[in-house]
C-alpha cells in the first residue's frame, strides 16, 4: 500500500495509553494480545518490531496533575515509572520500544512533520466553536451526544464517558480533513483489510460517508502540549501529536534513522480499542496521505472488557488493576485467560469465578496435569531417560495429525488477528493428548509381560515406550505452540522434556510433527506448571 516495497518487518503497535491514571485490565488486555501476536511472529523466525508507550499531553492529563498538586511532567514521570513500565514486566511483555509523547525524539519529529504540512499549505487558521469532551480530547458531533437525565438534565453528555461536554470557542489551526473523504472511501474499498473486523470497517465507512469536517489541530487555552513551531501561542491537538508516535518511534523525520524507518514502516497492525477507532481509521491515514507516506496495512479494533455488564472505568470504580489477578493466578494464567475467554474483536465480560474455573479446569487439570503425568511415568518406568520408540499404530498417527492441524489452524487464526481462535486450535492438542493417554492406558500396559524387565525398568521400543514417547512429543509441540501465550510455563515444560536448543529458536513448523526428541534424553518432572489454587 502506498507504492512502497513490502516491509520485511512485522511491525505491531498498541495504542499509547493515557497517563491520567494507573492501568486497568482493559489496557493489559490489548497489550497482552499485542505481545502474543508479536511473539508468534518471532516464533516463525520473522523480523518483528513491537511498540507500546504512553500519551502524556492534553487537557485531561493537565487537569489530573493539577488535582494532584504537581506539574504535568512530574505526574507523567511518576505514573510511567511506578505503573506503566512495571506493568510490562508484570505481564512478561516483550516489547522492542516504549515511546512517550514527552520524549525529545517524539517532540522534535512531530514539530518537523507539522511544519512540513504547514509549509505545504495543508494547515490553515480559523475559529472554532463546539461541544468538547475533555475525557475524549475531542470536539463532538451532534450524533456523539446524549441528553442528560436526573442531576444532569438539560446538559449534553458524551456518549462514551457519560459526562457533560464543555462548549468551547477559540482560534485554532485546522487540517483540511474534509478534502480526504473520497480518498479514504477508496482506501476502504480497495483495501478491506485496512480496517478490521468487518463491523468496524462498516462503522468507519458510514461515518466518512456522512461527510467530514476539517479538524481543529491546535489549542490556545492551555499550554501542556507540543508547541506549534511557527506559533508558540498554540499547542498541538492531542490526537495529531499522539498518532504520530507510531512513526516517530522508528525514526520519522530523523535523517540518521532513515534506513531503520524504511525497514520497519509501514506498520503491519495497529491494535486499538473500538472507542479510538475513528482517529486511527480516518484522521491517521489522512495525515499520512497529506505527508506522502505509506499507509499501515491494518487497523484492528477490538472490543471492550466489561465488568458487571459495563465498560471498565476509573470514574465508576470498575477498573481492576492487573496486579490483583497476577498476584493470585500468575502472569501466564492472566495471559491465557484473557486470550481464551474473550473472542478477540468482540466485547467480553470478566468475572473472578470464570477465571478461577478456567484456571483449574484448563491450566491446572488440562495442561499442567498432562505434563506431570507424562514426565512422572517416564521417570517411573524408564528411569527418566526417554526410551526408543517402538512400532507405531493409528493412534500415534492420529495424535500427530491433531498436532499438524492445530498448527495450521492456529497459523491461519494469527494471520486474521484472532488470538482467541489460535489458542483454541492449540488446545485441541492438549485435549487429544489427554484422550490418547486415557485410551492407551500406559499404566496398564506397564503391567503386561515384556513391557518392563525384572528390575522394573521399561523395555526400549515396547508399546509402553511408544505411548510415552508419543505423549512427550505432543508436549514438545505444545511448548512451542504455547510459548507466545504462556511463556513461563512453556519454558519450564521445554526444559523438563530435555528438548534440544533454545525454545525461542524452535520454528513453529516443528510443532506440526513428532520425532524431535532424541532417545536417551533426560526427562524430569519439575514443579507443577499451574499449581491448584484452593478457594478461600
C-alpha positions in Angstrom: 0.0 0.0 0.0 1.4 3.4 -0.8 3.6 2.3 -3.7 6.5 1.1 -1.5 8.1 -2.3 -1.4 6.5 -4.6 1.3 8.5 -4.1 4.5 10.3 -7.2 5.7 9.4 -6.5 9.3 6.2 -7.4 11.1 5.6 -4.1 12.9 2.8 -4.0 15.5 1.7 -1.2 17.9 -0.6 -0.9 20.8 -2.4 2.4 21.4 -0.3 4.7 23.6 -2.1 4.8 26.9 -3.2 8.0 28.7 -1.2 8.8 31.9 -4.2 10.3 33.7 -4.4 7.2 35.9 -3.0 3.7 36.6 -3.6 0.9 34.1 -6.5 -1.5 34.5 -7.1 -4.9 32.9 -8.6 -3.3 29.8 -5.2 -1.8 29.0 -3.4 -5.0 29.9 -5.8 -7.0 27.6 -4.7 -5.0 24.5 -1.0 -5.2 25.4 -1.1 -9.0 26.0 -2.8 -9.6 22.7 -0.1 -7.5 21.0 2.6 -9.5 22.8 1.1 -12.8 21.8 0.9 -11.7 18.1 4.4 -10.5 18.0 5.8 -13.5 19.9 4.0 -15.7 17.4 5.6 -13.9 14.5 9.0 -14.2 16.3 8.4 -17.9 16.7 8.0 -18.1 13.0 11.6 -16.7 12.9 10.4 -13.4 11.4 11.8 -9.9 11.9 9.5 -8.2 14.4 9.1 -4.8 16.0 6.7 -4.2 18.8 5.9 -0.7 20.1 3.9 0.4 23.1 4.0 3.6 25.2 2.2 6.5 26.8 0.3 9.5 25.7 1.1 12.4 28.1 -0.1 15.7 26.7 -3.5 17.3 26.7 -6.0 18.9 28.9 -7.1 15.7 30.7 -3.6 14.9 31.9 -3.0 18.6 32.8 -6.2 18.7 34.9 -5.3 15.4 36.6 -1.9 16.7 37.5 -3.3 19.9 38.9 -5.8 18.0 41.0 -2.7 16.1 42.5 -0.9 19.4 43.1 2.0 18.5 40.8 3.3 19.7 37.4 2.1 17.6 34.4 5.6 16.3 33.5 6.1 15.3 37.2 2.8 13.5 37.2 3.6 11.7 33.9 7.1 10.7 35.1 5.6 9.2 38.3 2.9 7.2 36.6 5.1 5.9 33.8 7.8 4.9 36.4 5.5 3.4 39.0 2.7 2.0 36.9 3.0 1.7 33.2 6.6 0.4 32.8 6.2 -2.1 35.7 3.0 -3.4 34.0 5.1 -4.7 31.1 7.3 -6.7 33.5 4.3 -7.9 35.4 2.7 -9.4 32.3 6.0 -10.6 30.7 5.6 -8.2 27.7 8.5 -8.4 25.3 8.2 -5.0 23.6 11.1 -3.6 21.5 10.5 0.0 22.3 8.5 2.3 24.7 7.5 5.7 23.3 6.5 8.6 25.5 5.0 11.7 23.8 7.2 13.8 26.1 10.3 12.1 24.7 12.5 14.7 22.9 12.8 12.3 19.8 9.0 12.5 19.5 8.6 16.2 20.1 11.3 17.1 17.6 9.9 14.8 14.9 6.3 16.0 15.4 7.4 19.6 15.1 9.2 18.8 11.8 6.3 16.9 10.5 3.7 19.6 11.3 6.0 22.4 10.0 6.2 20.4 6.7 2.4 20.2 6.4 2.1 23.9 7.2 4.7 24.9 4.6 2.9 22.9 2.0 -0.4 24.7 2.7 -2.0 21.8 4.5 -2.8 23.8 7.7 -4.8 27.0 8.0 -6.0 29.3 10.8 -9.7 29.7 11.7 -12.2 30.0 14.6 -13.9 27.0 16.1 -16.9 26.7 18.4 -18.4 23.4 19.6 -19.1 20.9 22.3 -15.8 19.4 23.6 -15.3 16.3 25.7 -12.1 16.6 27.8 -12.0 12.9 28.5 -12.0 12.1 24.8 -9.9 15.2 24.0 -12.3 15.6 21.0 -14.9 18.1 19.7 -18.1 16.2 19.4 -20.6 15.8 16.6 -24.3 16.0 17.4 -24.7 12.3 16.9 -21.9 11.7 19.6 -24.0 13.4 22.3 -26.9 12.3 24.5 -29.4 14.2 26.7 -28.6 14.2 30.4 -31.1 13.0 32.9 -31.5 13.4 36.7 -28.8 15.7 38.1 -27.6 16.2 34.5 -30.9 17.2 33.0 -30.6 20.0 30.4 -27.0 19.1 29.7 -25.5 17.3 26.7 -23.3 14.3 27.6 -20.5 12.4 25.8 -21.9 9.0 24.7 -18.6 7.3 25.7 -17.9 8.8 29.0 -21.4 9.9 30.2 -20.0 13.3 31.2 -21.2 16.8 30.3 -19.4 18.3 27.4 -18.0 21.9 27.5 -18.8 24.5 24.9 -15.5 25.8 23.6 -14.8 28.7 21.3 -11.2 29.6 20.3 -9.0 30.5 17.4 -7.3 27.3 16.2 -5.3 25.9 13.3 -7.1 23.4 11.1 -6.2 20.4 9.0 -8.5 20.1 5.9 -9.8 16.6 6.7 -12.9 17.3 4.6 -10.8 17.1 1.5 -9.9 13.5 2.2 -13.3 11.8 2.2 -13.2 10.3 -1.3 -9.6 9.1 -0.9 -10.4 7.4 2.4 -13.5 5.7 1.0 -11.4 4.5 -2.0 -8.9 3.1 0.5 -11.5 1.2 2.5 -12.9 -0.3 -0.7 -9.6 -1.2 -2.4 -8.1 -2.5 0.9 -10.8 -4.0 3.0 -8.1 -5.3 5.3 -7.2 -1.7 6.3 -10.0 -1.6 9.0 -10.8 -4.9 10.8 -13.0 -6.6 11.8 -15.8 -6.0 9.2 -18.2 -4.4 11.8 -15.5 -1.8 12.5 -14.9 -1.1 8.8 -18.7 -0.7 8.2 -18.9 1.8 11.0 -16.0 3.9 9.6 -17.4 3.9 6.1 -20.8 5.1 7.4 -19.1 7.8 9.4 -17.0 9.1 6.4 -19.9 8.9 4.0 -21.8 11.4 6.2 -19.1 14.0 5.3 -16.0 15.0 7.2 -15.4 18.3 8.9 -12.0 20.0 8.9 -10.1 19.1 12.0 -9.0 21.5 14.7 -5.4 20.6 15.4 -4.3 23.2 18.0 -5.4 24.6 21.3 -4.5 28.0 22.7 -6.4 27.8 26.0 -3.7 25.7 27.8 0.0 25.0 27.3 0.6 21.3 28.1 1.5 20.0 24.7 3.9 20.3 21.8 4.2 24.0 20.7 3.5 24.7 17.0 6.9 25.7 15.6 5.5 28.8 13.8 3.2 30.0 16.6 4.2 29.4 20.2 0.8 30.6 21.4 -0.7 27.2 20.3 0.0 23.6 21.3 -0.8 20.7 19.0 -4.2 19.0 19.4 -3.5 15.8 21.3 -4.5 13.3 18.5 -2.3 14.9 15.9 0.5 14.6 18.4 -0.3 11.1 19.7 -1.0 9.3 16.4 2.5 10.3 15.1 4.1 8.2 17.8 3.9 5.1 15.6 6.2 6.7 13.1 8.4 9.0 15.3 9.4 6.0 17.5 11.1 4.4 14.5 12.8 7.4 13.0 10.3 9.6 11.2 11.8 13.0 10.2 15.2 11.8 11.5 17.8 11.6 8.7 20.1 9.4 10.8 17.4 6.8 11.2 16.1 6.8 7.6 17.2 3.2 6.9 15.6 1.9 10.1 12.4 3.8 9.3 12.2 2.3 5.8 12.9 -1.2 7.2 10.1 -1.1 9.7 7.4 1.2 8.3 4.6 0.9 7.4 3.0 -0.7 10.4 1.6 -4.2 9.9 -1.0 -3.8 12.6 -2.2 -1.0 14.8 -4.2 -2.6 17.6 -6.8 -0.2 19.1 -9.9 -0.2 21.3 -13.0 0.5 19.4 -13.6 3.8 21.1 -10.5 5.3 19.4 -11.1 3.6 16.0 -12.1 6.7 14.1 -8.9 8.6 15.0 -6.9 5.7 13.6 -9.0 4.8 10.6 -9.9 8.3 9.5 -7.5 11.0 10.8 -4.3 8.9 10.8 -4.4 7.8 7.2 -5.4 11.3 6.1 -2.4 12.7 7.9 -0.1 10.1 6.2 -1.7 10.9 2.8 -1.0 14.6 3.3 2.6 13.8 4.1 3.0 11.4 1.2 3.9 8.5 3.5 2.9 4.8 3.0 -0.2 3.7 4.9 -0.3 1.0 7.6 -1.7 -2.4 6.5 -4.3 -2.9 9.2 -6.1 -1.0 12.0 -7.7 -3.7 14.1 -10.3 -2.5 16.6 -11.0 -4.9 19.5 -14.0 -4.8 21.9 -14.3 -3.7 25.4 -13.7 -5.7 28.6 -16.9 -5.4 30.6 -17.2 -5.8 34.4 -20.8 -6.1 35.6 -22.0 -5.5 32.0 -20.3 -2.1 31.8 -17.1 -0.9 30.2 -14.3 -0.6 32.8 -13.9 2.9 34.1 -11.9 4.6 36.8 -14.8 7.1 37.4 -17.2 4.2 38.0 -14.6 2.4 40.1 -14.9 -0.7 37.9 -11.2 -0.7 36.9 -9.4 -3.8 38.1 -5.6 -3.5 38.3 -3.8 -6.4 36.5 -1.7 -6.9 39.7 -4.8 -8.1 41.6 -5.1 -11.0 39.2 -1.4 -11.8 38.7 -0.7 -12.0 42.4 -3.2 -14.8 42.7 -3.0 -16.7 39.4 0.3 -15.6 37.8 1.1 -13.9 34.6 0.7 -16.9 32.4 -2.8 -17.5 33.6 -3.7 -13.8 33.1 -2.4 -14.0 29.5 -4.2 -17.3 28.8 -7.5 -16.3 30.4 -8.0 -13.0 28.5 -7.0 -14.6 25.3 -9.2 -17.7 25.6 -12.3 -16.3 27.4 -12.9 -13.2 25.2 -13.3 -13.5 21.4 -10.7 -11.0 20.2 -12.6 -8.3 18.3 -15.8 -8.6 20.4 -16.8 -7.2 23.8 -16.3 -9.7 26.6 -17.1 -9.9 30.3 -14.6 -10.6 33.1 -15.5 -12.4 36.2 -13.3 -13.8 39.0 -15.5 -17.0 39.0 -14.9 -17.7 35.3 -11.1 -17.0 35.7 -10.9 -19.4 38.6 -12.9 -22.2 36.9 -10.8 -21.9 33.7 -7.6 -21.9 35.6 -8.4 -25.1 37.4 -10.1 -26.9 34.5 -7.9 -25.9 31.6 -4.5 -25.0 33.0 -4.1 -27.0 36.3 -6.1 -30.1 35.2 -5.8 -29.9 31.4 -2.2 -28.9 30.6 -0.5 -29.0 34.0 -1.7 -32.4 35.0 -0.9 -33.8 31.5 2.7 -32.6 31.7 3.2 -34.0 35.2 1.7 -37.4 34.4 3.8 -38.0 31.3 7.1 -36.9 32.8 6.3 -38.8 36.0 5.7 -42.1 34.0 8.9 -41.6 32.0 10.6 -41.3 35.4 8.9 -44.3 36.9 9.1 -46.7 34.0 12.3 -45.6 32.2 14.4 -44.0 35.0 13.9 -40.5 33.5 15.6 -41.3 30.2 13.3 -41.1 27.1 13.1 -44.6 25.6 13.4 -45.5 21.9 10.0 -45.5 20.2 8.6 -48.9 19.1 6.0 -49.8 16.4 3.5 -47.0 15.6 -0.2 -47.5 15.3 -3.1 -45.5 14.0 -3.4 -43.9 17.5 0.0 -42.3 17.2 -0.6 -41.2 13.6 -3.9 -39.7 14.8 -2.3 -37.7 17.5 0.4 -36.4 15.2 -2.3 -35.4 12.8 -4.0 -33.4 15.5 -0.7 -31.5 16.1 -0.4 -30.7 12.4 -4.0 -29.5 12.2 -3.6 -27.5 15.4 -0.5 -25.7 13.9 -2.2 -25.0 10.6 -5.4 -23.7 12.2 -3.5 -21.6 14.7 -1.3 -20.1 12.0 -4.4 -19.1 10.0 -6.0 -17.6 13.1 -3.0 -15.5 13.8 -3.0 -14.2 10.2 -6.6 -13.0 10.6 -5.6 -11.5 14.0 -7.6 -13.9 16.1 -5.5 -14.8 19.1 -8.6 -16.5 20.6 -9.0 -18.9 17.7 -5.3 -19.6 17.7 -5.3 -20.7 21.3 -8.5 -22.7 20.8 -6.8 -24.5 17.9 -3.7 -25.3 20.0 -5.8 -26.5 22.9 -7.2 -29.3 20.7 -3.8 -31.0 21.1 -4.0 -30.7 24.9 -7.4 -32.4 24.9 -6.4 -35.0 22.3 -3.2 -36.0 24.2 -5.2 -36.4 27.4 -7.7 -38.5 25.5 -4.8 -40.5 23.9 -3.5 -41.4 27.4 -7.0 -42.3 28.6 -7.4 -44.7 25.7 -3.9 -46.2 25.6 -3.7 -46.7 29.4 0.1 -46.8 29.8 -0.2 -47.6 33.5 -2.0 -50.9 32.5 0.4 -51.6 29.6 3.3 -51.4 32.1 1.9 -54.5 33.9 1.8 -56.6 30.7 4.6 -59.2 30.1 7.6 -57.9 28.2 6.9 -54.2 28.8 9.2 -53.9 31.8 12.2 -56.0 32.8 12.6 -57.8 36.2 14.2 -54.7 37.8 11.1 -52.6 36.9 12.9 -50.6 34.1 10.9 -50.1 31.0 11.7 -52.0 27.8 13.1 -49.9 24.9 10.9 -50.0 21.8 7.9 -51.7 23.5 4.3 -50.5 23.5 4.8 -48.6 26.8 7.8 -46.7 25.3 5.8 -45.8 22.2 2.9 -44.4 24.2 5.1 -42.3 26.4 7.4 -41.0 23.7 4.4 -40.0 21.6 2.9 -38.1 24.6 6.2 -36.4 25.2 6.4 -35.4 21.5 2.9 -33.8 21.9 4.1 -31.9 24.9 7.1 -30.7 23.0 4.8 -29.4 20.3 2.7 -27.7 22.9 5.6 -26.0 24.5 6.4 -24.4 21.0 2.8 -23.5 20.2 2.1 -22.1 23.6 5.3 -20.2 24.0 3.8 -16.9 22.7 0.9 -17.3 25.1 2.2 -18.8 28.4 6.0 -18.2 28.1 7.0 -19.2 31.7 5.1 -22.5 31.7 6.2 -23.3 28.1 9.9 -22.7 29.0 9.5 -25.0 32.1 7.9 -27.7 30.0 10.6 -27.4 27.3 13.3 -27.8 29.9 11.6 -30.7 31.7 11.4 -32.6 28.4 15.2 -32.0 27.8 14.3 -30.6 24.4 17.3 -29.6 22.3 18.3 -25.9 21.8 16.6 -22.6 22.8 12.8 -22.7 22.8 12.6 -19.2 21.1 14.6 -20.6 18.2 12.4 -23.6 17.7 10.5 -22.9 14.4 6.7 -23.1 14.7 6.7 -25.5 11.8 8.4 -28.1 14.0 5.3 -28.2 16.2 3.3 -29.9 13.5 5.3 -33.2 13.5 6.8 -35.7 16.0 10.2 -37.3 16.2 12.2 -34.3 17.6 13.1 -35.7 21.0 16.2 -37.9 20.9 16.1 -41.3 22.7 18.1 -41.2 25.9 17.1 -37.5 26.6 16.8 -36.8 30.3 13.2 -36.1 31.2 12.4 -34.6 34.6 9.2 -34.0 36.5 9.5 -30.4 37.5 7.3 -28.3 39.8 3.6 -28.1 38.8 3.2 -25.8 35.8 -0.1 -24.5 37.3 -0.4 -25.3 41.0 -4.1 -25.8 42.1 -5.5 -22.7 43.8 -7.8 -23.5 46.6 -10.9 -21.4 47.1 -10.5 -19.2 50.1 
